[in-house]
């Protein structure tokens, strides 16, 4: 009986330890901020231009690219008329770089962080599909043939606190569905980050300092340089819901 009691106690401690370990959220990486330059001053849209050349501006017949403004240190974006979005893109082009920003978007509008973007919106997109069935920081070939690449490891359910894990063996989702509500804080400022290097490019993304995707493309689909852009998707009516970004900064990587 005493032996059985000891074994039971040992098993209980082991199970408790495993449960405690699972309760620990992934640890964020510590980034070296040396060399990063702010590309949004928080007061104006200097250095950026709104493009109405993408398919998301069809509702205005490409006369406007959504509504974008700088307000209280935040880049604020929405549709300007129902169904009409667009992109805001840097005037400067970048090759190999890492970009980081903080987001506090409404859950509903579709957005995206565009890497090496053209003013027509062709790019490698680090997804900010912040809506039901959407994803954060997967990689998508916006405007590229076949919509390739298209890699992600989770999607949102109807509520922002609920996610469904998608099987992606090369890089599984680093948080579980149960951990997500503790990890991601809707209504607060959360940092996302993306890095692109080479061509065909290797792309890495992070959410709140935790690596969420690591993908290397198999072919060259875009030029070696392009703008950094943020998107308000077309379709629906998102004139009263907003995307919000701040502390946008970039570091150019030396080859």
C-alpha positions in Angstrom: 0.0 0.0 0.0 2.8 2.4 0.9 4.6 1.7 -2.4 1.3 2.3 -4.3 0.9 5.6 -2.4 4.4 6.7 -3.3 3.9 5.8 -7.0 0.5 7.6 -7.1 2.1 10.7 -5.5 5.0 10.6 -8.0 2.6 10.3 -11.0 0.5 13.2 -9.6 3.6 15.4 -9.4 4.6 14.5 -12.9 1.1 15.3 -14.3 1.1 18.6 -12.4 4.5 19.4 -13.8 3.3 18.7 -17.3 0.2 20.8 -16.9 2.3 23.7 -15.5 4.7 23.4 -18.4 1.8 23.6 -20.9 0.4 26.6 -19.1 3.6 28.6 -19.9 3.3 30.7 -23.0 6.1 30.7 -25.6 8.9 33.1 -24.6 9.4 36.1 -26.9 12.7 36.7 -28.5 14.9 39.6 -27.5 15.5 41.8 -30.6 18.4 44.1 -31.2 16.8 47.4 -32.1 20.1 48.9 -33.3 19.8 50.2 -36.9 16.0 50.5 -36.9 14.6 53.7 -38.3 11.1 55.0 -37.7 9.2 55.5 -41.0 6.0 57.0 -39.6 6.4 60.2 -37.5 3.0 59.8 -35.8 1.9 63.3 -37.0 1.9 63.2 -40.8 1.9 60.7 -43.6 5.2 62.1 -44.9 7.2 59.5 -46.7 4.0 57.5 -47.6 1.6 57.7 -50.5 -1.9 56.3 -50.8 -2.4 54.1 -53.9 -5.8 53.5 -55.6 -4.2 51.2 -58.2 -5.0 47.9 -56.5 -8.2 45.9 -57.1 -9.3 46.9 -53.6 -10.1 50.4 -55.0 -12.6 49.2 -57.6 -15.6 50.8 -55.8 -14.2 54.3 -56.3 -13.2 53.4 -59.9 -9.6 53.8 -58.7 -10.1 57.4 -57.7 -9.2 56.8 -54.0 -7.4 54.2 -52.0 -9.4 54.2 -48.8 -9.1 56.7 -45.9 -5.8 57.1 -44.2 -4.7 59.7 -41.6 -2.2 60.3 -38.9 -4.0 60.9 -35.6 -2.6 61.0 -32.0 0.5 59.0 -33.0 -1.4 56.4 -34.9 -1.8 55.6 -38.6 -5.5 55.1 -39.0 -7.1 53.4 -42.0 -10.6 52.5 -43.1 -12.7 52.3 -46.3 -13.7 55.8 -47.4 -16.9 54.7 -49.1 -18.5 51.3 -48.6 -16.4 48.6 -50.3 -13.5 50.8 -51.2 -10.1 50.2 -49.8 -6.5 50.4 -51.0 -2.9 50.6 -49.7 -0.6 53.2 -48.2 2.9 52.5 -49.4 6.3 54.0 -48.6 7.9 56.3 -51.2 11.2 54.6 -50.5 11.8 51.1 -51.8 13.6 48.4 -49.7 15.4 45.2 -50.6 16.4 43.0 -47.6 14.9 44.4 -44.5 13.1 43.8 -41.2 10.0 45.8 -40.4 8.2 46.0 -37.0 5.0 47.7 -35.9 2.3 47.7 -33.3 -1.3 47.1 -34.2 -4.6 47.6 -32.5 -7.2 46.9 -35.2 -10.9 46.3 -35.0 -11.8 42.7 -35.5 -13.4 42.7 -38.9 -11.5 44.7 -41.5 -9.0 42.8 -43.6 -5.5 44.3 -43.7 -2.0 43.2 -44.4 1.7 44.1 -44.1 3.1 44.2 -47.7 6.7 43.4 -48.3 8.5 44.6 -51.5 5.2 45.9 -52.8 4.4 47.6 -56.0 2.0 50.5 -56.1 -0.5 48.1 -57.7 -0.3 45.9 -54.5 1.7 43.0 -55.9 3.8 41.8 -52.9 4.7 39.2 -50.4 2.1 39.8 -47.7 2.6 39.1 -44.0 -1.0 38.5 -43.3 -3.0 40.8 -41.0 -6.3 39.1 -42.0 -7.9 40.1 -38.7 -11.3 38.6 -39.1 -13.2 35.3 -38.9 -11.3 32.7 -41.0 -8.3 35.0 -41.2 -4.8 34.7 -40.0 -1.9 36.8 -38.6 1.6 36.6 -40.0 1.2 33.8 -42.5 2.7 34.5 -45.9 0.6 35.2 -49.0 1.5 36.2 -52.5 -0.8 39.2 -53.0 -1.6 39.7 -56.6 0.9 37.0 -57.6 0.0 34.2 -60.0 -2.1 31.5 -58.3 -2.0 33.5 -55.0 1.3 31.7 -54.2 2.8 31.3 -51.7 -0.1 30.8 -49.3 1.1 29.4 -46.0 -0.4 29.7 -42.5 -0.7 27.6 -39.4 -3.9 28.9 -37.7 -7.1 30.7 -38.5 -9.5 32.8 -36.5 -13.0 31.4 -35.7 -15.9 33.7 -35.2 -14.4 35.4 -32.2 -11.0 36.9 -31.9 -10.3 34.8 -28.8 -10.8 31.5 -30.7 -8.5 30.0 -33.2 -8.3 26.8 -35.2 -4.8 25.2 -35.6 -4.0 24.4 -39.2 -1.5 21.7 -40.0 1.6 23.2 -41.6 4.4 20.7 -40.8 7.3 22.9 -41.9 6.4 25.4 -39.2 3.6 24.4 -36.7 1.7 27.1 -34.8 3.8 27.9 -31.7 0.7 28.5 -29.5 -2.2 26.2 -28.9 -5.8 27.1 -29.3 -6.2 27.1 -25.5 -3.2 29.4 -25.0 -4.3 31.9 -27.7 -6.6 34.0 -25.4 -3.8 34.5 -22.9 -1.2 35.2 -25.6 -3.1 37.7 -27.8 -4.7 40.7 -26.2 -7.4 42.2 -28.4 -8.0 45.9 -27.8 -4.4 46.4 -26.7 -1.3 47.2 -28.8 0.4 44.1 -30.0 3.6 44.0 -32.0 4.1 42.1 -35.3 7.3 41.8 -37.2 8.5 40.5 -40.6 11.9 40.0 -42.3 12.5 39.3 -45.9 16.0 38.4 -47.4 17.2 37.3 -50.8 15.3 36.5 -54.0 13.7 33.9 -54.0 13.1 35.3 -50.6 13.4 33.8 -47.1 10.6 35.3 -45.0 10.2 35.2 -41.2 7.4 36.6 -39.1 6.8 37.1 -35.4 3.8 37.9 -33.3 4.6 39.6 -29.9 8.2 38.4 -30.3 7.3 34.8 -30.9 8.3 33.4 -34.3 5.1 32.4 -36.2 6.3 31.6 -39.7 9.6 30.8 -41.5 9.3 30.2 -45.2 11.6 30.3 -48.2 10.0 30.7 -51.6 10.9 28.3 -54.4 11.0 30.9 -57.2 11.5 34.5 -58.0 8.1 36.2 -58.2 8.9 39.9 -57.7 11.7 42.3 -58.1 14.6 42.6 -55.6 13.1 45.8 -54.1 9.7 47.3 -53.4 7.8 49.4 -50.9 6.4 48.6 -47.5 2.7 49.0 -47.5 -0.4 48.6 -45.3 -3.8 47.6 -46.6 -7.5 48.2 -46.1 -9.2 45.5 -48.1 -12.1 46.2 -50.5 -15.5 44.7 -50.2 -18.2 44.8 -47.6 -18.7 48.0 -45.6 -15.9 48.8 -43.3 -16.3 52.6 -43.2 -16.8 52.6 -39.5 -14.2 50.0 -38.5 -10.5 50.8 -38.5 -7.0 49.5 -38.7 -4.6 51.2 -36.4 -0.8 51.1 -36.6 2.0 52.9 -34.7 5.7 52.7 -33.9 6.4 51.6 -37.5 10.1 51.1 -38.0 12.5 49.3 -40.4 16.0 48.0 -40.5 17.7 47.5 -43.8 19.8 44.4 -43.8 23.3 44.3 -45.3 24.1 41.4 -47.6 
